[in-house]
Amino acid sequence: MSAHVQASYSAETILTDDNREQVGPWKLERAMRKARSKVEDLPTGFRFHDLRHYLASLLIASGADVKVVQARLRHASATTTLDTYGHLWPDSDESTRAAIDAVLAARTELRQNQTGTAR
């Protein structure tokens, strides 16, 4: 936990009320209802939990690996993270093909240099 968070929040959770007590689900839902009416173009039925999914998708789109996303979402295992968000990671077929091609090309070049033959 960062020094700023430790200094600003005395509770185990960041969602605290003015008395630094954990915000209960009903209070959070009431605040979300109030906020929904003020945010333009927010999908109907938007919930606080949707912010969690947004965070996960933002991290994945930014290139975070499964262990980082797992840690940020506080999932018990990477399996939970992959089961829930695995479809959001980009397809790596092209990058794996490129990696194999680069290795094979480097080996071919090395072999040609060792035998003195040119391409």
N, C-alpha and C positions, 0 to 999 in steps of 0.2 A: 504494500500500500504506500502511495506517495506521501511525502511529508505534508503537502497541502491538504490532502484528504484526511490524514490523521489529525491535523490541526483544526480543520473545519468541521469534522464530524466525529462525535464521540461514540456513536453506535456502530454495530457490526454492519449495518446497512446504510446506504447513502440516502435512501428514501425515508427521511425523518420529518416529523412535524415541528412546530415552533418550540415544543418542549423536548426536542431531540429524542422522541419516542418513535419507534417504527410505525410507518404509515400502514394502516390496515387496508385490506382489499376494498372495502366499501368507500373509504375516504379517497383512495386512489381512483376508483371508478367515477366518483362524483367529480373529482378534478378533471378527469379525462372528458366527461360529458361537457363540462364547462369549456374546456379547451377546444373540443371539436367544433363548437359553434363559432369559434374565433379564427379557425384555420381554414383558409380558402382551399378548395379542391381536395379536401381530405376525404378519403373513401368512406362511404356510409358504413357504420359499424366498426370503425377503426378503434382498436383496443391498445392499451398500454403494452401488452405482450407483443403486439405487432412491431413495436420499436426494437424488441429483441431480435426478431427476424430481419429487420432492416439492418441492424448492426452486423449480424452474421453475413448477410449478402454483401454489405459494404466491404467487410474484411476480405471475403473470398474474392470479390471483384478487384480488390487492390492487391491480390497476390498472396494473401496470408495462407499458410499451410494449415492442415487439419489440426495440428497440435496447438497452434496459436488460437485458432477459433475455439477449440475445445476449452482452453484455459480462460479465454475472455467470457465465454458463456457459462463457465463453471460446470460443464458436463463431466460426469464421473468417468466417462471413457470416450475415446475417439470414435468408437463404434456408434455411440449415440449421435455424435456430431455428423458422421458420415451417413447414418440412416436418415437423418433429418435434412441435411443440406448437401449431400453428395452430388445431387443433380446440378448444383450451382457451380461446381468446379469445372473449368473449361476442359474440353476434350483434348487429350494430349497425344492423339495419334500422330499429328504432323510433327510435333516436337520430338517424339520418340523416333520417328523415321529419320529426322534430321540428325539426331544424335548417333544413330547406327550408321548412317551414311558418312558422317564425319569421321568416325572411328575406322570404318573400312577404308575410306580414302587415305587416312593417315597411315594405316598399315601398308597399303599398296605403295604409297610414296616411299615409306621407309624401306620396304623390300626392294623397290626399284633402285633406290640410292645405294643400298648394300650390294646389289649385283651390278651396278653401273649401267643399267639400262634406263633409257628415257621413255617417257610416255609416248 
